[in-house]
Amino acid sequence: MIFGTLGRYFFKRYLITTGWFFLGVIGIVYLVDFSETAARMSGLPGYTIPGALLLTAVRLPLILQQTVPFIALFVGMTVLIGLNRRYELVVTRAAGISVWQFISPFIAGAFFLGIGVMAVLNPLAAWGQKKAEFFEADWRGGSSSRGTPQLPWIRQISDGNDIIIGADKIVDNGTLFVKAVFIHFDSDGRIILRQDASTAKLEDGYWLLKDVIERRPGEVAHRAPEVRVSTDLKQDFLKQRLTNPETIAFFELSHRIAVAKSFGVPTKALETQFNFLLSQPLLLIAMTLIAATVTLKFSRFNQSRSVILGGIVSGFVLYVVTVLVKAFGSSGVVPPFVATWIPVIVALALGATILLHQEDG
């Protein structure tokens, strides 16, 4: 069926509708995110309107990636309702074509859409998120920090020096600290030096601190344009320890997991993200089956609003459950494989069961 004339027609309709939905969502998301960015960052010293437009553009793939399951749900519902209203599905059924045959082009479309999310949109989203962090860090410049640090402190002991390191923001795969603080302790645990730097970059064997203010107990603060602090920390270790999994492209995740395991760094979040992206094609197929369960019944004038609303609520519940269980997998409460695949498999089974009951009795 999928390779026949009718199958190609249905598949084309699915692709065209998907394209229009993507254009609409991109426009809405861009306007909303630009407004939010302007309201949140307009007071920063480096903020400019062209920069905000560029920041919104590079953040767009990440936000769009989160909306794709809903796009698949609404595309499936829109296409099937349109085919029903034009009696095309009625004619298709009258020709003896089963629901599993004429729905296969939509399932194939959802599968390829999931592959596109995994192989194209996700790498763009990871790249864009890194760029967005750079832009925001650059805009903040020398402005004072607001609120409490969002990232954990780390401790290093190198050449007998005990140092606690913190920052307001960590970018560049965990190797560039913005608004960094280095607190040095002696062997008795007393603070002997505090260094506040605008940035701290981890190089090979040392930290490179720029625009540094050094404070020692009982002494006047001293400013230095650049200071080096020796370290045994490796860049690969910090990349695995501090990088947000959402900033890692799908094709790099398996390598990052292997490297993280070699350093003894927990990999639950990375494994969950990898399995979550791998399950995207089946998640979109599940959304399509949910759309089919509420739109295949023929109605001469309008589809039942309560049935359509039920389909939307079902898709929303599936998405919420998927995201919630993903959080459990990232924290280690649930094994990553179970956290990402079980909700999708259950949704597929339920969708197929409801269609079998509706169509085949």
MARMARLO-654082 format. One record per residue (C-alpha): residue number from 1; residue in three letters; chain; z, y, x. Coordinates in nm, 4 decimals. Layout:
N
[NUM; ALA; A; [Z; Y; X]]
...
//
This chain:
361
[1; MET; A; [0.0000; 0.0000; 0.0000]]
[2; ILE; A; [0.0970; 0.2455; 0.2721]]
[3; PHE; A; [-0.2435; 0.2142; 0.4402]]
[4; GLY; A; [-0.4436; 0.2449; 0.1196]]
[5; THR; A; [-0.5909; 0.5576; -0.0367]]
[6; LEU; A; [-0.2996; 0.6055; -0.2755]]
[7; GLY; A; [-0.0472; 0.5469; 0.0008]]
[8; ARG; A; [-0.2125; 0.8076; 0.2225]]
[9; TYR; A; [-0.2136; 1.0519; -0.0699]]
[10; PHE; A; [0.1587; 1.0031; -0.1321]]
[11; PHE; A; [0.2314; 1.0284; 0.2399]]
[12; LYS; A; [0.0327; 1.3542; 0.2622]]
[13; ARG; A; [0.2226; 1.4981; -0.0339]]
[14; TYR; A; [0.5498; 1.4078; 0.1374]]
[15; LEU; A; [0.4464; 1.5776; 0.4642]]
[16; ILE; A; [0.3275; 1.8956; 0.2922]]
[17; THR; A; [0.6470; 1.9264; 0.0873]]
[18; THR; A; [0.8560; 1.8631; 0.3976]]
[19; GLY; A; [0.6712; 2.1397; 0.5803]]
[20; TRP; A; [0.7374; 2.3910; 0.3020]]
[21; PHE; A; [1.1040; 2.2956; 0.2865]]
[22; PHE; A; [1.1385; 2.3383; 0.6628]]
[23; LEU; A; [0.9793; 2.6837; 0.6477]]
[24; GLY; A; [1.2123; 2.7893; 0.3684]]
[25; VAL; A; [1.5253; 2.6556; 0.5369]]
[26; ILE; A; [1.4280; 2.8121; 0.8704]]
[27; GLY; A; [1.3890; 3.1525; 0.7065]]
[28; ILE; A; [1.7212; 3.1335; 0.5225]]
[29; VAL; A; [1.9138; 2.9959; 0.8214]]
[30; TYR; A; [1.7686; 3.2572; 1.0558]]
[31; LEU; A; [1.8670; 3.5477; 0.8316]]
[32; VAL; A; [2.2177; 3.4142; 0.7646]]
[33; ASP; A; [2.2897; 3.3280; 1.1284]]
[34; PHE; A; [2.1538; 3.6618; 1.2523]]
[35; SER; A; [2.3807; 3.8479; 1.0089]]
[36; GLU; A; [2.6794; 3.6390; 1.1179]]
[37; THR; A; [2.5972; 3.6928; 1.4876]]
[38; ALA; A; [2.5618; 4.0679; 1.4405]]
[39; ALA; A; [2.8938; 4.0903; 1.2573]]
[40; ARG; A; [3.0772; 3.8783; 1.5144]]
[41; MET; A; [2.9325; 4.0100; 1.8396]]
[42; SER; A; [2.8173; 4.3661; 1.7759]]
[43; GLY; A; [3.1295; 4.4990; 1.9494]]
[44; LEU; A; [3.0618; 4.3178; 2.2779]]
[45; PRO; A; [2.9499; 4.5369; 2.5705]]
[46; GLY; A; [2.6247; 4.3489; 2.6339]]
[47; TYR; A; [2.5151; 4.3145; 2.2721]]
[48; THR; A; [2.1646; 4.4280; 2.1731]]
[49; ILE; A; [1.9602; 4.3664; 1.8581]]
[50; PRO; A; [1.6698; 4.1994; 2.0487]]
[51; GLY; A; [1.9281; 3.9815; 2.2228]]
[52; ALA; A; [2.0834; 3.8859; 1.8882]]
[53; LEU; A; [1.7406; 3.7939; 1.7522]]
[54; LEU; A; [1.6799; 3.5742; 2.0585]]
[55; LEU; A; [2.0262; 3.4181; 2.0347]]
[56; THR; A; [1.9665; 3.3304; 1.6703]]
[57; ALA; A; [1.6291; 3.1782; 1.7595]]
[58; VAL; A; [1.7722; 2.9469; 2.0278]]
[59; ARG; A; [2.0596; 2.8449; 1.7982]]
[60; LEU; A; [1.8218; 2.7665; 1.5129]]
[61; PRO; A; [1.7330; 2.4051; 1.6150]]
[62; LEU; A; [2.1002; 2.3014; 1.6225]]
[63; ILE; A; [2.1680; 2.4422; 1.2762]]
[64; LEU; A; [1.8401; 2.3030; 1.1444]]
[65; GLN; A; [1.9301; 1.9579; 1.2760]]
[66; GLN; A; [2.2402; 1.9599; 1.0568]]
[67; THR; A; [2.0371; 2.0408; 0.7444]]
[68; VAL; A; [1.7720; 1.7691; 0.7878]]
[69; PRO; A; [1.9534; 1.5042; 0.5735]]
[70; PHE; A; [1.9591; 1.7478; 0.2822]]
[71; ILE; A; [1.5954; 1.8392; 0.3430]]
[72; ALA; A; [1.5049; 1.4688; 0.3217]]
[73; LEU; A; [1.7024; 1.4358; -0.0029]]
[74; PHE; A; [1.5442; 1.7392; -0.1713]]
[75; VAL; A; [1.1945; 1.6584; -0.0440]]
[76; GLY; A; [1.2157; 1.3091; -0.1931]]
[77; MET; A; [1.3410; 1.4435; -0.5256]]
[78; THR; A; [1.0814; 1.7232; -0.5386]]
[79; VAL; A; [0.7837; 1.5001; -0.4593]]
[80; LEU; A; [0.8810; 1.2241; -0.7030]]
[81; ILE; A; [0.9590; 1.4677; -0.9852]]
[82; GLY; A; [0.6201; 1.6342; -0.9281]]
[83; LEU; A; [0.4380; 1.3010; -0.9361]]
[84; ASN; A; [0.6213; 1.2051; -1.2540]]
[85; ARG; A; [0.5353; 1.5288; -1.4323]]
[86; ARG; A; [0.1663; 1.4867; -1.3520]]
[87; TYR; A; [0.1764; 1.1247; -1.4784]]
[88; GLU; A; [0.0671; 0.9993; -1.1364]]
[89; LEU; A; [0.3556; 0.7561; -1.1134]]
[90; VAL; A; [0.2837; 0.6384; -1.4683]]
[91; VAL; A; [-0.0756; 0.5574; -1.3726]]
[92; THR; A; [0.0440; 0.3941; -1.0523]]
[93; ARG; A; [0.2819; 0.1668; -1.2411]]
[94; ALA; A; [0.0111; 0.0894; -1.4991]]
[95; ALA; A; [-0.2135; -0.0270; -1.2155]]
[96; GLY; A; [0.0418; -0.2967; -1.1359]]
[97; ILE; A; [0.1849; -0.1337; -0.8233]]
[98; SER; A; [0.5567; -0.1968; -0.7875]]
[99; VAL; A; [0.8139; 0.0673; -0.7007]]
[100; TRP; A; [0.8609; -0.0868; -0.3559]]
[101; GLN; A; [0.4910; -0.0413; -0.2825]]
[102; PHE; A; [0.4446; 0.3189; -0.3929]]
[103; ILE; A; [0.7777; 0.4325; -0.2475]]
[104; SER; A; [0.6916; 0.2915; 0.0952]]
[105; PRO; A; [0.4972; 0.6078; 0.2020]]
[106; PHE; A; [0.8072; 0.8176; 0.1329]]
[107; ILE; A; [1.0268; 0.5745; 0.3260]]
[108; ALA; A; [0.7779; 0.5868; 0.6148]]
[109; GLY; A; [0.7806; 0.9677; 0.5994]]
[110; ALA; A; [1.1610; 0.9759; 0.6122]]
[111; PHE; A; [1.1605; 0.7311; 0.9040]]
[112; PHE; A; [0.9156; 0.9406; 1.1068]]
[113; LEU; A; [1.1119; 1.2539; 1.0193]]
[114; GLY; A; [1.4227; 1.0859; 1.1613]]
[115; ILE; A; [1.2328; 0.9935; 1.4776]]
[116; GLY; A; [1.1238; 1.3575; 1.5088]]
[117; VAL; A; [1.4836; 1.4761; 1.4725]]
[118; MET; A; [1.5998; 1.2317; 1.7370]]
[119; ALA; A; [1.3178; 1.2800; 1.9903]]
[120; VAL; A; [1.2108; 1.6441; 1.9406]]
[121; LEU; A; [1.4577; 1.8531; 1.7417]]
[122; ASN; A; [1.7703; 1.7236; 1.9153]]
[123; PRO; A; [1.6514; 1.8038; 2.2734]]
[124; LEU; A; [1.5523; 2.1514; 2.1504]]
[125; ALA; A; [1.8942; 2.1913; 1.9873]]
[126; ALA; A; [2.0745; 2.0833; 2.3063]]
[127; TRP; A; [1.8700; 2.3246; 2.5179]]
[128; GLY; A; [1.9181; 2.6064; 2.2684]]
[129; GLN; A; [2.2948; 2.5568; 2.2511]]
[130; LYS; A; [2.3200; 2.5855; 2.6309]]
[131; LYS; A; [2.1165; 2.9057; 2.6259]]
[132; ALA; A; [2.3273; 3.0462; 2.3430]]
[133; GLU; A; [2.6449; 2.9869; 2.5443]]
[134; PHE; A; [2.4909; 3.1690; 2.8418]]
[135; PHE; A; [2.3906; 3.4664; 2.6273]]
[136; GLU; A; [2.7327; 3.4949; 2.4686]]
[137; ALA; A; [2.9108; 3.4662; 2.8030]]
[138; ASP; A; [2.6839; 3.7345; 2.9498]]
[139; TRP; A; [2.7448; 3.9686; 2.6570]]
[140; ARG; A; [3.1199; 3.9412; 2.6925]]
[141; GLY; A; [3.0931; 4.0671; 3.0492]]
[142; GLY; A; [3.4180; 4.2259; 3.1508]]
[143; SER; A; [3.5615; 4.2599; 2.8029]]
[144; SER; A; [3.9086; 4.1318; 2.7404]]
[145; SER; A; [3.9578; 3.7918; 2.5874]]
[146; ARG; A; [4.0469; 3.7661; 2.2228]]
[147; GLY; A; [4.2781; 3.4961; 2.0977]]
[148; THR; A; [4.3903; 3.1893; 2.2835]]
[149; PRO; A; [4.1763; 2.9815; 2.5206]]
[150; GLN; A; [3.9630; 2.7305; 2.3362]]
[151; LEU; A; [3.9375; 2.4810; 2.6208]]
[152; PRO; A; [4.1907; 2.2588; 2.7982]]
[153; TRP; A; [4.3420; 2.3437; 3.1350]]
[154; ILE; A; [4.2588; 2.1157; 3.4239]]
[155; ARG; A; [4.4619; 2.0384; 3.7349]]
[156; GLN; A; [4.3384; 1.9830; 4.0876]]
[157; ILE; A; [4.5283; 1.8871; 4.4026]]
[158; SER; A; [4.3228; 1.9543; 4.7134]]
[159; ASP; A; [4.4485; 1.9748; 5.0746]]
[160; GLY; A; [4.8059; 1.9887; 4.9462]]
[161; ASN; A; [4.7338; 2.2773; 4.7113]]
[162; ASP; A; [4.8326; 2.2255; 4.3491]]
[163; ILE; A; [4.6186; 2.4433; 4.1193]]
[164; ILE; A; [4.5982; 2.4749; 3.7411]]
[165; ILE; A; [4.2616; 2.6050; 3.6192]]
[166; GLY; A; [4.1755; 2.7467; 3.2782]]
[167; ALA; A; [3.9030; 2.9565; 3.1203]]
[168; ASP; A; [3.8033; 3.1288; 2.7991]]
[169; LYS; A; [3.4652; 2.9545; 2.7970]]
[170; ILE; A; [3.2930; 2.6810; 2.9954]]
[171; VAL; A; [2.9137; 2.6735; 3.0213]]
[172; ASP; A; [2.6409; 2.5254; 3.2410]]
[173; ASN; A; [2.7428; 2.1646; 3.1689]]
[174; GLY; A; [3.1063; 2.2334; 3.2552]]
[175; THR; A; [3.0485; 2.3822; 3.6025]]
[176; LEU; A; [3.0681; 2.7551; 3.5201]]
[177; PHE; A; [3.3991; 2.8953; 3.3963]]
[178; VAL; A; [3.3983; 3.2348; 3.2263]]
[179; LYS; A; [3.7174; 3.4450; 3.2437]]
[180; ALA; A; [3.8696; 3.1859; 3.4734]]
[181; VAL; A; [4.2364; 3.1705; 3.5749]]
[182; PHE; A; [4.3564; 2.9857; 3.8879]]
[183; ILE; A; [4.7345; 2.9401; 3.9194]]
[184; HIS; A; [4.8568; 2.8083; 4.2569]]
[185; PHE; A; [5.1887; 2.6245; 4.3004]]
[186; ASP; A; [5.3893; 2.5358; 4.6103]]
[187; SER; A; [5.5489; 2.1979; 4.6790]]
[188; ASP; A; [5.8558; 2.2975; 4.4765]]
[189; GLY; A; [5.6485; 2.3793; 4.1673]]
[190; ARG; A; [5.6840; 2.7576; 4.1973]]
[191; ILE; A; [5.3911; 2.9916; 4.1351]]
[192; ILE; A; [5.2731; 3.1487; 4.4599]]
[193; LEU; A; [4.9390; 3.2962; 4.3539]]
[194; ARG; A; [4.7416; 3.3774; 4.0407]]
[195; GLN; A; [4.3694; 3.4513; 4.0556]]
[196; ASP; A; [4.1831; 3.5991; 3.7589]]
[197; ALA; A; [3.8048; 3.5893; 3.7980]]
[198; SER; A; [3.5194; 3.6991; 3.5730]]
[199; THR; A; [3.3410; 3.3727; 3.6602]]
[200; ALA; A; [3.4173; 3.0617; 3.8645]]
[201; LYS; A; [3.1286; 2.8397; 3.9699]]
[202; LEU; A; [3.1883; 2.4889; 4.1025]]
[203; GLU; A; [2.9826; 2.4429; 4.4178]]
[204; ASP; A; [2.9769; 2.1559; 4.6683]]
[205; GLY; A; [3.3372; 2.1375; 4.7905]]
[206; TYR; A; [3.4604; 2.4746; 4.6654]]
[207; TRP; A; [3.4975; 2.7095; 4.3697]]
[208; LEU; A; [3.3108; 3.0385; 4.3998]]
[209; LEU; A; [3.5150; 3.3068; 4.2211]]
[210; LYS; A; [3.3601; 3.6478; 4.1512]]
[211; ASP; A; [3.5266; 3.9786; 4.0662]]
[212; VAL; A; [3.8725; 3.8400; 4.1437]]
[213; ILE; A; [4.2165; 3.9926; 4.0925]]
[214; GLU; A; [4.4858; 3.8189; 4.3018]]
[215; ARG; A; [4.8560; 3.8524; 4.2220]]
[216; ARG; A; [5.1407; 3.7209; 4.4362]]
[217; PRO; A; [5.5125; 3.7407; 4.3467]]
[218; GLY; A; [5.6575; 4.0706; 4.4692]]
[219; GLU; A; [5.3224; 4.2083; 4.5894]]
[220; VAL; A; [5.0698; 4.4575; 4.4544]]
[221; ALA; A; [4.7645; 4.3049; 4.2864]]
[222; HIS; A; [4.4619; 4.2798; 4.5129]]
[223; ARG; A; [4.0972; 4.2874; 4.3996]]
[224; ALA; A; [3.8204; 4.0995; 4.5824]]
[225; PRO; A; [3.4509; 4.0782; 4.4947]]
[226; GLU; A; [3.4290; 3.7098; 4.5907]]
[227; VAL; A; [3.6743; 3.4335; 4.6834]]
[228; ARG; A; [3.6277; 3.0663; 4.7703]]
[229; VAL; A; [3.8827; 2.8028; 4.6703]]
[230; SER; A; [3.8444; 2.4563; 4.8199]]
[231; THR; A; [3.8304; 2.1575; 4.5851]]
[232; ASP; A; [3.7660; 1.7863; 4.5750]]
[233; LEU; A; [3.6290; 1.8007; 4.2206]]
[234; LYS; A; [3.2700; 1.6856; 4.1786]]
[235; GLN; A; [3.0152; 1.8518; 3.9536]]
[236; ASP; A; [2.9251; 1.5213; 3.7892]]
[237; PHE; A; [3.2894; 1.4661; 3.6970]]
[238; LEU; A; [3.3236; 1.8034; 3.5264]]
[239; LYS; A; [2.9910; 1.7578; 3.3509]]
[240; GLN; A; [3.1207; 1.4396; 3.1920]]
[241; ARG; A; [3.4710; 1.5744; 3.1297]]
[242; LEU; A; [3.3940; 1.9135; 2.9781]]
[243; THR; A; [3.0420; 1.9042; 2.8338]]
[244; ASN; A; [3.0062; 1.9218; 2.4567]]
[245; PRO; A; [2.8065; 1.6126; 2.3427]]
[246; GLU; A; [2.5956; 1.8359; 2.1149]]
[247; THR; A; [2.4566; 2.0127; 2.4240]]
[248; ILE; A; [2.3228; 1.6853; 2.5670]]
[249; ALA; A; [1.9750; 1.5719; 2.4668]]
[250; PHE; A; [1.9330; 1.2257; 2.3162]]
[251; PHE; A; [1.7376; 1.0920; 2.6153]]
[252; GLU; A; [2.0173; 1.1930; 2.8554]]
[253; LEU; A; [2.3070; 1.0465; 2.6601]]
[254; SER; A; [2.2805; 0.6877; 2.7848]]
[255; HIS; A; [2.2793; 0.8089; 3.1474]]
[256; ARG; A; [2.5732; 1.0414; 3.0824]]
[257; ILE; A; [2.7686; 0.7556; 2.9252]]
[258; ALA; A; [2.7113; 0.5372; 3.2310]]
[259; VAL; A; [2.8142; 0.8175; 3.4701]]
[260; ALA; A; [3.1221; 0.9015; 3.2634]]
[261; LYS; A; [3.2336; 0.5387; 3.2720]]
[262; SER; A; [3.1968; 0.5348; 3.6505]]
[263; PHE; A; [3.4404; 0.8294; 3.6712]]
[264; GLY; A; [3.6804; 0.6737; 3.4229]]
[265; VAL; A; [3.6186; 0.9544; 3.1703]]
[266; PRO; A; [3.6504; 0.8619; 2.7981]]
[267; THR; A; [3.3049; 0.8113; 2.6458]]
[268; LYS; A; [3.3882; 0.7795; 2.2750]]
[269; ALA; A; [3.2401; 1.1194; 2.1856]]
[270; LEU; A; [2.9212; 1.0531; 2.3844]]
[271; GLU; A; [2.8777; 0.7043; 2.2372]]
[272; THR; A; [2.9350; 0.8371; 1.8854]]
[273; GLN; A; [2.6755; 1.1110; 1.9341]]
[274; PHE; A; [2.4260; 0.8586; 2.0746]]
[275; ASN; A; [2.4693; 0.6181; 1.7829]]
[276; PHE; A; [2.4678; 0.9040; 1.5318]]
[277; LEU; A; [2.1287; 1.0247; 1.6559]]
[278; LEU; A; [1.9991; 0.6684; 1.6714]]
[279; SER; A; [2.0929; 0.6174; 1.3059]]
[280; GLN; A; [1.9121; 0.9318; 1.1847]]
[281; PRO; A; [1.5924; 0.7518; 1.0676]]
[282; LEU; A; [1.7956; 0.5112; 0.8520]]
[283; LEU; A; [2.0146; 0.7946; 0.7226]]
[284; LEU; A; [1.7051; 0.9825; 0.6032]]
[285; ILE; A; [1.5708; 0.6636; 0.4428]]
[286; ALA; A; [1.9038; 0.6284; 0.2604]]
[287; MET; A; [1.8668; 0.9881; 0.1378]]
[288; THR; A; [1.5161; 0.9053; 0.0147]]
[289; LEU; A; [1.6403; 0.5992; -0.1739]]
[290; ILE; A; [1.9105; 0.8118; -0.3358]]
[291; ALA; A; [1.6404; 1.0594; -0.4417]]
[292; ALA; A; [1.4330; 0.7746; -0.5859]]
[293; THR; A; [1.7200; 0.6343; -0.7923]]
[294; VAL; A; [1.7511; 0.9603; -0.9905]]
[295; THR; A; [1.3860; 1.0686; -1.0212]]
[296; LEU; A; [1.1726; 0.7585; -1.0852]]
[297; LYS; A; [1.2542; 0.7366; -1.4546]]
[298; PHE; A; [0.9682; 0.8986; -1.6451]]
[299; SER; A; [1.0428; 1.2071; -1.8542]]
[300; ARG; A; [0.7695; 1.3825; -2.0458]]
[301; PHE; A; [0.9146; 1.7299; -2.0056]]
[302; ASN; A; [1.2151; 1.7642; -1.7722]]
[303; GLN; A; [1.4235; 1.5225; -1.5721]]
[304; SER; A; [1.7824; 1.4860; -1.6859]]
[305; ARG; A; [1.9806; 1.7589; -1.5145]]
[306; SER; A; [2.2943; 1.5472; -1.5049]]
[307; VAL; A; [2.1055; 1.2643; -1.3301]]
[308; ILE; A; [1.9554; 1.5021; -1.0737]]
[309; LEU; A; [2.2957; 1.6608; -1.0152]]
[310; GLY; A; [2.4361; 1.3120; -0.9633]]
[311; GLY; A; [2.1745; 1.2477; -0.6957]]
[312; ILE; A; [2.2579; 1.5735; -0.5183]]
[313; VAL; A; [2.6302; 1.4955; -0.5291]]
[314; SER; A; [2.5667; 1.1416; -0.4003]]
[315; GLY; A; [2.3645; 1.2742; -0.1065]]
[316; PHE; A; [2.6309; 1.5330; -0.0313]]
[317; VAL; A; [2.9062; 1.2694; -0.0404]]
[318; LEU; A; [2.7057; 1.0470; 0.1951]]
[319; TYR; A; [2.6601; 1.3354; 0.4391]]
[320; VAL; A; [3.0288; 1.4315; 0.4275]]
[321; VAL; A; [3.1381; 1.0718; 0.4801]]
[322; THR; A; [2.8965; 1.0371; 0.7718]]
[323; VAL; A; [3.0261; 1.3525; 0.9430]]
[324; LEU; A; [3.3893; 1.2616; 0.8729]]
[325; VAL; A; [3.3586; 0.9099; 1.0119]]
[326; LYS; A; [3.1669; 1.0521; 1.3101]]
[327; ALA; A; [3.4720; 1.2663; 1.3877]]
[328; PHE; A; [3.6877; 0.9530; 1.3720]]
[329; GLY; A; [3.4517; 0.7813; 1.6144]]
[330; SER; A; [3.4557; 1.0753; 1.8585]]
[331; SER; A; [3.8365; 1.0756; 1.8626]]
[332; GLY; A; [3.8536; 0.6987; 1.9198]]
[333; VAL; A; [4.0178; 0.6146; 1.5865]]
[334; VAL; A; [3.7152; 0.4060; 1.4858]]
[335; PRO; A; [3.4706; 0.2314; 1.7244]]
[336; PRO; A; [3.1608; 0.4565; 1.7685]]
[337; PHE; A; [2.9152; 0.1892; 1.6520]]
[338; VAL; A; [3.1127; 0.1234; 1.3348]]
[339; ALA; A; [3.1687; 0.4939; 1.2674]]
[340; THR; A; [2.7997; 0.5806; 1.2720]]
[341; TRP; A; [2.6248; 0.2738; 1.1340]]
[342; ILE; A; [2.8496; 0.1423; 0.8559]]
[343; PRO; A; [2.8119; 0.4448; 0.6191]]
[344; VAL; A; [2.4335; 0.4421; 0.6663]]
[345; ILE; A; [2.4018; 0.0670; 0.6072]]
[346; VAL; A; [2.6251; 0.0855; 0.2990]]
[347; ALA; A; [2.4192; 0.3744; 0.1578]]
[348; LEU; A; [2.0944; 0.1830; 0.2203]]
[349; ALA; A; [2.2325; -0.1235; 0.0472]]
[350; LEU; A; [2.3559; 0.0751; -0.2526]]
[351; GLY; A; [2.0286; 0.2623; -0.2899]]
[352; ALA; A; [1.8239; -0.0568; -0.2726]]
[353; THR; A; [2.0593; -0.2310; -0.5176]]
[354; ILE; A; [2.0339; 0.0501; -0.7739]]
[355; LEU; A; [1.6532; 0.0511; -0.7474]]
[356; LEU; A; [1.6423; -0.3268; -0.7904]]
[357; HIS; A; [1.8616; -0.2976; -1.0994]]
[358; GLN; A; [1.6513; -0.0163; -1.2470]]
[359; GLU; A; [1.3090; -0.1629; -1.1745]]
[360; ASP; A; [1.3537; -0.5391; -1.1651]]
[361; GLY; A; [1.6593; -0.5865; -1.3863]]
//
